[in-house]
Amino acid sequence: SLAASKNVKLDHQLTYNEFMYAKNLFLTAIDNAKWGDDTIDSFNWFFHNLDNHPMREEGGRGERALLLYASRARVDWHD
């Protein structure tokens, strides 16, 4: 049977750097899975907009808010 790892962290539990590293793995995985160029481009723009959002200038507080947003958006996409 398949079970989730006990070490899994939700997006908003990651550091911003961990999240952006995971983003690269995710984009590679969906490309390898042939999700389609339009879908991959949408995710690329989503991550680009997060990484360049003005809230990042607020340091850790802004990055935490962006991670919480990304975590909630992921639930809308995948669950």
C-alpha positions as CSV (number, residue, x, y, z in Angstrom):
1,S,0.0,0.0,0.0
2,L,1.0,3.6,-0.5
3,A,1.3,5.9,2.5
4,A,2.5,9.5,2.8
5,S,5.9,9.9,4.3
6,K,6.0,10.9,7.9
7,N,8.5,13.6,7.0
8,V,6.2,15.5,4.6
9,K,5.8,19.2,5.2
10,L,3.0,21.4,3.9
11,D,4.1,24.2,1.6
12,H,3.7,26.9,4.4
13,Q,5.8,24.8,6.7
14,L,8.8,25.1,4.4
15,T,11.3,27.9,4.4
16,Y,11.1,30.1,1.4
17,N,14.3,28.7,0.0
18,E,13.1,25.1,0.5
19,F,9.8,26.0,-1.3
20,M,11.7,27.5,-4.3
21,Y,14.0,24.4,-4.4
22,A,10.9,22.1,-4.4
23,K,9.4,24.3,-7.1
24,N,12.2,23.3,-9.4
25,L,11.7,19.6,-8.7
26,F,7.9,20.0,-9.2
27,L,8.3,21.8,-12.6
28,T,10.7,19.1,-13.8
29,A,8.3,16.4,-12.6
30,I,5.2,17.8,-14.4
31,D,7.3,18.3,-17.6
32,N,8.4,14.7,-17.4
33,A,4.8,13.7,-16.8
34,K,3.7,15.6,-20.0
35,W,1.2,17.9,-18.2
36,G,1.3,20.1,-21.3
37,D,3.0,23.4,-22.1
38,D,0.0,25.6,-21.1
39,T,-0.2,24.0,-17.6
40,I,3.6,24.2,-17.1
41,D,3.7,27.8,-18.2
42,S,0.9,28.6,-15.8
43,F,2.8,27.1,-12.9
44,N,6.0,28.9,-14.1
45,W,4.2,32.3,-14.0
46,F,2.7,31.5,-10.6
47,F,6.1,30.8,-9.1
48,H,7.7,33.8,-10.9
49,N,5.0,36.1,-9.5
50,L,5.5,34.7,-6.0
51,D,9.3,35.2,-6.3
52,N,8.9,38.7,-7.5
53,H,6.0,39.8,-5.3
54,P,6.6,43.1,-3.4
55,M,5.8,41.3,-0.1
56,R,9.1,39.6,-0.4
57,E,10.7,43.0,0.5
58,E,9.2,42.6,4.0
59,G,11.6,39.7,4.7
60,G,10.5,36.6,6.6
61,R,7.0,37.9,7.3
62,G,6.2,38.6,3.7
63,E,7.7,35.3,2.6
64,R,5.6,33.4,5.2
65,A,2.5,35.1,3.9
66,L,3.3,34.2,0.3
67,L,4.0,30.6,1.4
68,L,0.6,30.4,3.1
69,Y,-1.1,31.7,-0.1
70,A,0.8,29.2,-2.2
71,S,-0.2,26.4,0.2
72,R,-3.9,27.3,0.0
73,A,-3.7,27.7,-3.8
74,R,-2.2,24.2,-4.1
75,V,-5.2,22.7,-2.2
76,D,-7.4,24.4,-4.8
77,W,-5.4,22.9,-7.7
78,H,-4.8,19.4,-6.5
79,D,-7.4,18.4,-3.9
